[in-house]
Amino acid sequence: MPYSTSFRCVLVLVLLGSVTWGGAVPSAAQPARLSPKSEVSMVTILPGDPVYSMFGHSALRVHDPVLGIDRLYNYGTFDFSDPLFILKFAYGHLRYFLSVAPYDAALRAYEQQRRPVIEQQLDLTRKQRTALFQVLRVNAQPENRYYQYVFFFDNCSTRVRDALKKALGDAVQFSGRPAPGKTFRHLLDPYANSLPLVDLSFDLALGMPADRQVTAREAHFLPEYLFKAFSHATIHTRDTTRALVARTDTVRWIEGYDATPSAFDWPLAAGWIVLVLTLGWTGRQAMAGRRPGTYGDALLLAGVGLTGLLVCFLWFVSTYEVTEHNWNLLWAWPTHLIAAAVLLWRPSATGLRTYMAATAVVTIVVAGGWAWWPQDLHAAVFPVVLAVGVRAGWRAIGAVPHEIARREA
């Protein structure tokens, strides 16, 4: 069945979507001109609890009581029943489409999700409303409704803006407000306050392209910023300039609603627990004069190596541009997977100690420059990096006395 979304990408560990209804595609036999009593609005649905609704959603409503039309045009629809959906999502080949649903049915669905709905009625002439309606009708036809979804740049929110621009041309002007003054990564942060694992996955998957300043137009990928941009936009004619939004109404509100609830940052806590356990384990081995263990180090290296492998996939294989040039590869070496295998099956292999020494040195450099790397690295990763450095250093240096003793014996 079809699902709707506002998310516009997240990355490999996050699944997207929004509401759970599908709508029929309007027939070409419908009236080509709206009546004088028609209205066109942008509808903003605020974030919900599920991961797929964490960013909110934008859609267009066309209401004409004379013609009996009251529909929500939703560019954020995809078919989650596709058996290859996960693979396509990871690769970055997502086809979204414009669906059409009865407005009342849509409201009921959002109310069940406990998501507030805000409507901005657009101050358009009858001719302009009809032009926008025609754009939506054409886009909703089976041969036109699909598009390639692109995180940050082509999603359910930007498509709403683009449909308006296509219908009105230069008559609609966006003022450049609000100007976020933030990077893409920092724009995402507030929405992940209640989802620490999602926040961690963002920072692991997104590369340097997510750390540049966002322009006012680019910020439209977030429904909140598109809503504000519409509030500051204007309509220009030969003689007049007027605000794009004639009226803003809160259609549905949820008592006690919190758009960005916070949650305990358990990935950060888990990272520090790993470091504390690592220090205790290493210290106990050193004091008891024991050789470094095998299984624990192999598990730690395998986890970090698998993370690096996923980063490489997103950078070099997937079609996402925002996952390229990812500085997490400074610490998450895919070769750690090989090192873990060697450690399990041939712990005395030639070169393993040299590899561990190189890992320890690089880890010290990465940790020492943590605050100065051009890409924001997640705080939960820092103690894990230190743990890898401690164990790699202990394997490179701590085993030396044992080997000397063995040779002397």
C-alpha positions as CSV (number, residue, x, y, z in Angstrom):
1,M,0.0,0.0,0.0
2,P,1.2,3.5,-0.6
3,Y,2.7,5.6,2.2
4,S,3.3,9.4,2.3
5,T,6.4,11.1,3.7
6,S,7.9,14.4,4.5
7,F,11.3,13.1,5.1
8,R,13.2,13.6,2.0
9,C,16.0,11.2,2.9
10,V,17.7,10.0,5.6
11,L,20.1,7.6,5.2
12,V,20.8,4.2,5.4
13,L,19.4,3.3,8.8
14,V,16.2,5.4,8.6
15,L,13.0,4.5,6.9
16,L,10.7,7.3,5.6
17,G,7.1,7.9,5.1
18,S,4.2,10.0,6.4
19,V,0.5,9.1,6.2
20,T,-1.1,5.9,5.3
21,W,-3.6,6.5,2.6
22,G,-3.6,6.5,-1.2
23,G,-5.6,8.6,-3.5
24,A,-7.0,8.2,-7.0
25,V,-5.5,10.1,-9.8
26,P,-7.9,12.7,-11.1
27,S,-9.4,12.1,-14.4
28,A,-8.7,14.3,-17.4
29,A,-12.4,15.0,-17.8
30,Q,-12.6,17.2,-14.7
31,P,-13.4,20.9,-15.1
32,A,-10.5,22.9,-16.4
33,R,-11.4,26.1,-14.6
34,L,-12.0,26.7,-10.9
35,S,-15.0,28.7,-9.8
36,P,-14.8,32.2,-8.2
37,K,-15.4,30.6,-4.8
38,S,-12.4,28.3,-5.0
39,E,-9.5,28.3,-2.6
40,V,-6.0,27.0,-2.8
41,S,-3.9,26.5,0.4
42,M,-0.6,25.1,1.5
43,V,-1.1,22.6,4.3
44,T,1.7,22.0,6.8
45,I,1.5,18.9,9.0
46,L,3.8,19.1,12.0
47,P,6.2,16.2,13.0
48,G,4.8,13.1,14.7
49,D,6.2,10.4,16.9
50,P,7.1,7.7,14.3
51,V,10.5,8.0,12.6
52,Y,8.9,8.5,9.2
53,S,7.1,11.6,10.3
54,M,9.9,13.3,12.2
55,F,10.3,16.3,9.8
56,G,6.7,17.1,9.2
57,H,5.0,17.3,5.8
58,S,3.8,19.8,3.2
59,A,1.0,19.5,0.7
60,L,-1.4,21.6,-1.4
61,R,-5.2,21.7,-0.9
62,V,-7.6,22.6,-3.7
63,H,-11.1,23.4,-2.5
64,D,-14.0,24.4,-4.8
65,P,-17.4,24.0,-3.2
66,V,-19.1,24.8,-6.5
67,L,-17.4,22.0,-8.4
68,G,-17.4,19.7,-5.4
69,I,-13.6,19.5,-5.2
70,D,-11.7,19.3,-1.9
71,R,-8.5,17.4,-2.3
72,L,-5.0,17.2,-0.9
73,Y,-2.2,16.9,-3.4
74,N,0.7,15.1,-1.8
75,Y,4.2,14.8,-3.5
76,G,5.6,12.6,-0.7
77,T,4.1,9.3,-1.6
78,F,5.9,6.0,-2.2
79,D,5.1,2.3,-2.3
80,F,6.5,0.6,0.7
81,S,5.2,-2.8,-0.5
82,D,8.0,-2.8,-3.1
83,P,10.1,-5.9,-2.1
84,L,13.3,-4.0,-3.2
85,F,12.4,-0.8,-1.2
86,I,15.2,-1.2,1.3
87,L,17.8,-1.9,-1.3
88,K,16.6,1.0,-3.4
89,F,16.6,3.3,-0.4
90,A,20.2,2.3,0.5
91,Y,21.3,2.8,-3.1
92,G,19.5,6.2,-3.4
93,H,17.1,5.2,-6.2
94,L,13.7,6.2,-4.8
95,R,10.8,7.0,-7.0
96,Y,8.2,9.1,-5.2
97,F,4.9,10.2,-6.7
98,L,2.1,12.8,-6.4
99,S,-1.0,11.3,-4.9
100,V,-4.4,12.8,-4.4
101,A,-6.6,12.2,-1.4
102,P,-9.9,13.6,-0.1
103,Y,-9.0,16.4,2.3
104,D,-11.3,15.2,5.2
105,A,-9.7,11.7,5.0
106,A,-6.3,13.2,5.1
107,L,-7.2,15.2,8.2
108,R,-8.5,12.1,10.0
109,A,-5.3,10.3,9.2
110,Y,-3.2,13.1,10.7
111,E,-5.4,13.4,13.7
112,Q,-5.0,9.7,14.4
113,Q,-1.2,10.2,14.3
114,R,-1.7,13.2,16.7
115,R,-0.1,15.6,14.4
116,P,-1.2,19.2,14.2
117,V,-2.3,20.7,10.9
118,I,-1.8,24.3,9.8
119,E,-3.3,25.7,6.6
120,Q,-2.1,28.8,4.8
121,Q,-4.8,30.1,2.3
122,L,-3.0,31.6,-0.7
123,D,-4.1,35.1,-2.0
124,L,-4.3,34.1,-5.6
125,T,-6.6,35.3,-8.4
126,R,-9.1,32.9,-10.0
127,K,-6.8,32.7,-13.0
128,Q,-3.8,31.9,-10.8
129,R,-5.7,29.3,-8.7
130,T,-6.8,27.6,-11.9
131,A,-3.2,27.7,-13.3
132,L,-1.9,26.0,-10.2
133,F,-4.8,23.5,-10.3
134,Q,-3.8,22.6,-13.9
135,V,-0.2,22.0,-12.9
136,L,-1.3,19.7,-10.2
137,R,-3.7,17.8,-12.5
138,V,-1.0,17.3,-15.1
139,N,1.5,16.2,-12.4
140,A,-1.0,13.7,-11.0
141,Q,-1.4,11.8,-14.3
142,P,0.2,8.3,-14.3
143,E,2.8,9.2,-16.8
144,N,3.8,12.4,-14.9
145,R,3.4,11.7,-11.2
146,Y,6.7,9.9,-10.5
147,Y,9.9,11.7,-9.8
148,Q,13.4,10.8,-8.4
149,Y,13.5,11.8,-4.8
150,V,16.7,13.6,-3.8
151,F,17.5,14.3,-0.1
152,F,17.6,18.1,0.7
153,F,16.9,19.2,-2.9
154,D,13.8,17.5,-4.4
155,N,11.1,16.2,-2.0
156,C,7.5,16.7,-0.9
157,S,8.2,20.3,0.3
158,T,10.3,21.6,-2.5
159,R,7.8,20.1,-5.0
160,V,5.1,22.3,-3.5
161,R,7.2,25.4,-4.0
162,D,8.1,24.3,-7.5
163,A,4.5,23.7,-8.5
164,L,3.6,27.2,-7.4
165,K,6.5,28.7,-9.3
166,K,5.6,26.7,-12.4
167,A,2.0,28.0,-12.3
168,L,2.8,31.6,-11.4
169,G,6.3,32.2,-12.7
170,D,7.9,35.4,-11.6
171,A,4.6,36.6,-10.2
172,V,5.5,34.8,-6.9
173,Q,8.6,36.0,-5.1
174,F,10.3,34.5,-2.1
175,S,12.0,37.1,0.1
176,G,15.0,35.1,1.3
177,R,13.5,34.9,4.7
178,P,14.0,33.1,6.9
179,A,17.8,32.7,6.4
180,P,18.7,29.6,8.5
181,G,22.4,30.6,9.1
182,K,23.0,26.9,9.7
183,T,24.4,23.8,7.9
184,F,22.2,21.0,6.6
185,R,23.4,18.8,9.5
186,H,22.6,21.4,12.1
187,L,19.1,22.0,10.6
188,L,18.4,18.3,11.1
189,D,19.5,18.2,14.7
190,P,16.4,19.6,16.5
191,Y,14.2,17.0,14.8
192,A,16.2,14.1,16.1
193,N,16.1,15.2,19.8
194,S,13.8,12.4,20.6
195,L,15.5,9.9,18.4
196,P,19.2,9.6,19.4
197,L,19.9,6.6,17.2
198,V,18.6,8.4,14.2
199,D,20.7,11.4,15.1
200,L,23.8,9.2,15.3
201,S,22.9,7.6,11.9
202,F,22.7,11.0,10.3
203,D,26.2,12.0,11.5
204,L,27.7,8.7,10.5
205,A,26.1,8.7,7.0
206,L,26.3,12.4,6.0
207,G,29.5,13.6,4.6
208,M,31.0,17.1,4.0
209,P,28.2,18.3,1.7
210,A,26.0,18.4,4.7
211,D,28.3,20.8,6.5
212,R,28.0,23.8,4.3
213,Q,25.7,26.8,5.0
214,V,22.1,26.4,3.8
215,T,20.6,29.1,1.6
216,A,17.1,30.4,2.3
217,R,15.8,28.6,-0.8
218,E,17.5,25.3,0.1
219,A,16.0,25.4,3.6
220,H,12.6,24.8,1.9
221,F,13.3,21.1,2.1
222,L,12.0,21.3,5.6
223,P,8.2,21.9,5.9
224,E,8.8,24.3,8.8
225,Y,11.0,26.6,6.7
226,L,8.7,26.3,3.7
227,F,5.8,27.4,5.9
228,K,7.8,30.5,7.1
229,A,9.0,31.2,3.5
230,F,5.4,31.3,2.3
231,S,4.6,33.7,5.2
232,H,7.2,36.1,3.8
233,A,6.5,35.6,0.1
234,T,4.7,38.1,-2.1
235,I,2.7,38.1,-5.3
236,H,3.6,40.8,-7.9
237,T,1.5,42.2,-10.6
238,R,2.0,45.2,-12.9
239,D,0.5,47.6,-10.4
240,T,0.4,45.9,-7.0
241,T,2.4,43.7,-4.6
242,R,0.6,41.7,-2.0
243,A,1.4,38.9,0.5
244,L,1.2,35.4,-0.9
245,V,-0.7,34.1,2.3
246,A,-4.1,35.7,2.9
247,R,-4.9,33.8,6.1
248,T,-3.3,31.2,8.3
249,D,-5.5,28.8,10.3
250,T,-4.7,26.0,12.8
251,V,-7.0,23.3,11.4
252,R,-6.1,20.7,14.0
253,W,-4.1,21.1,17.2
254,I,-3.1,18.4,19.7
255,E,-3.2,19.3,23.4
256,G,0.2,19.0,25.0
257,Y,1.9,18.7,21.6
258,D,5.7,19.1,21.6
259,A,7.3,19.3,18.1
260,T,10.8,18.5,19.3
261,P,10.7,16.5,22.5
262,S,14.1,15.5,24.0
263,A,15.2,12.0,25.0
264,F,18.0,10.4,26.9
265,D,21.1,10.2,24.7
266,W,21.7,6.6,25.2
267,P,24.2,6.2,22.2
268,L,26.4,8.7,23.9
269,A,26.1,7.0,27.3
270,A,26.8,3.6,25.6
271,G,29.9,5.0,24.0
272,W,31.3,6.1,27.3
273,I,30.4,2.8,28.9
274,V,32.4,1.1,26.2
275,L,35.4,3.3,26.9
276,V,35.1,2.7,30.7
277,L,34.9,-1.0,30.3
278,T,37.8,-1.0,27.8
279,L,40.0,1.0,30.2
280,G,39.1,-1.4,33.1
281,W,39.7,-4.5,31.0
282,T,43.0,-3.2,29.7
283,G,44.2,-2.1,33.1
284,R,43.3,-5.4,34.7
285,Q,45.3,-7.3,32.0
286,A,48.3,-5.0,32.4
287,M,48.3,-5.3,36.2
288,A,47.9,-9.1,36.0
289,G,50.6,-9.4,33.4
290,R,48.2,-11.1,31.0
291,R,48.4,-11.1,27.2
292,P,45.8,-9.0,25.4
293,G,42.5,-10.9,24.8
294,T,41.2,-11.9,21.4
295,Y,37.4,-12.0,21.2
296,G,36.7,-8.7,22.7
297,D,39.2,-6.9,20.4
298,A,37.8,-8.8,17.4
299,L,34.3,-7.7,18.2
300,L,35.3,-4.0,18.7
301,L,37.3,-4.0,15.4
302,A,34.5,-5.7,13.5
303,G,31.9,-3.2,14.7
304,V,34.1,-0.2,13.7
305,G,35.0,-1.9,10.4
306,L,31.4,-2.6,9.5
307,T,30.6,1.1,10.1
308,G,33.4,2.0,7.8
309,L,32.1,-0.4,5.1
310,L,28.7,1.2,5.3
311,V,30.3,4.7,5.0
312,C,32.2,3.5,1.9
313,F,29.0,2.1,0.4
314,L,27.2,5.4,0.8
315,W,30.1,7.4,-0.5
316,F,31.3,5.3,-3.5
317,V,28.3,3.1,-4.5
318,S,25.1,4.9,-3.6
319,T,23.8,7.8,-5.7
320,Y,23.5,10.2,-2.7
321,E,25.7,13.2,-3.1
322,V,25.3,14.3,0.6
323,T,27.1,11.1,1.8
324,E,30.3,11.8,-0.1
325,H,33.6,12.9,1.4
326,N,32.8,11.5,4.7
327,W,35.5,12.1,7.4
328,N,34.2,9.3,9.5
329,L,36.6,7.1,7.5
330,L,39.4,8.7,9.5
331,W,38.5,6.3,12.4
332,A,36.1,3.8,10.9
333,W,38.5,1.8,8.7
334,P,36.8,-1.0,6.7
335,T,40.1,-2.9,7.0
336,H,39.3,-3.4,10.6
337,L,37.0,-6.2,9.5
338,I,40.1,-8.1,8.0
339,A,42.1,-7.3,11.1
340,A,39.3,-8.8,13.3
341,A,39.3,-12.0,11.2
342,V,43.1,-12.3,11.4
343,L,42.9,-11.7,15.1
344,L,40.5,-14.6,15.5
345,W,42.2,-17.1,13.3
346,R,45.9,-16.1,13.3
347,P,46.6,-13.8,16.2
348,S,50.3,-14.1,15.8
349,A,50.2,-13.2,12.1
350,T,53.1,-11.1,10.8
351,G,52.2,-7.5,10.4
352,L,49.2,-7.6,12.8
353,R,51.2,-5.7,15.5
354,T,52.3,-3.1,13.0
355,Y,48.7,-2.6,11.9
356,M,47.6,-2.2,15.5
357,A,50.4,0.4,16.1
358,A,49.3,2.4,13.0
359,T,45.7,2.2,14.2
360,A,46.7,3.5,17.7
361,V,48.7,6.4,16.2
362,V,46.0,7.5,13.8
363,T,43.4,7.2,16.5
364,I,45.3,9.6,18.8
365,V,45.6,12.1,15.9
366,V,41.8,11.8,15.2
367,A,40.8,12.2,18.8
368,G,43.3,15.1,19.3
369,G,41.8,17.0,16.4
370,W,38.2,16.1,17.1
371,A,36.9,19.7,17.5
372,W,38.8,21.0,14.5
373,W,37.9,18.5,11.7
374,P,35.8,20.3,9.0
375,Q,33.0,17.7,9.4
376,D,31.0,17.4,12.6
377,L,31.6,14.0,14.1
378,H,29.0,12.6,16.5
379,A,29.9,12.9,20.2
380,A,29.0,9.3,20.9
381,V,31.7,8.2,18.5
382,F,34.5,9.9,20.4
383,P,34.7,7.5,23.3
384,V,34.5,4.5,20.9
385,V,37.5,6.0,19.0
386,L,39.4,6.2,22.2
387,A,38.5,2.6,23.1
388,V,39.9,1.4,19.7
389,G,43.1,3.4,20.3
390,V,43.5,2.0,23.8
391,R,43.1,-1.6,22.6
392,A,45.2,-1.2,19.5
393,G,48.0,0.4,21.5
394,W,47.8,-2.4,24.1
395,R,48.0,-5.0,21.4
396,A,51.0,-3.3,19.8
397,I,52.9,-2.7,23.0
398,G,51.5,-4.8,25.8
399,A,52.3,-8.1,24.2
400,V,56.0,-7.3,23.8
401,P,57.1,-8.4,27.3
402,H,55.3,-11.7,26.9
403,E,57.1,-12.5,23.6
404,I,60.5,-11.5,25.1
405,A,59.8,-13.8,28.1
406,R,58.8,-16.6,25.7
407,R,61.9,-16.3,23.6
408,E,64.2,-16.2,26.7
409,A,62.5,-19.3,28.0
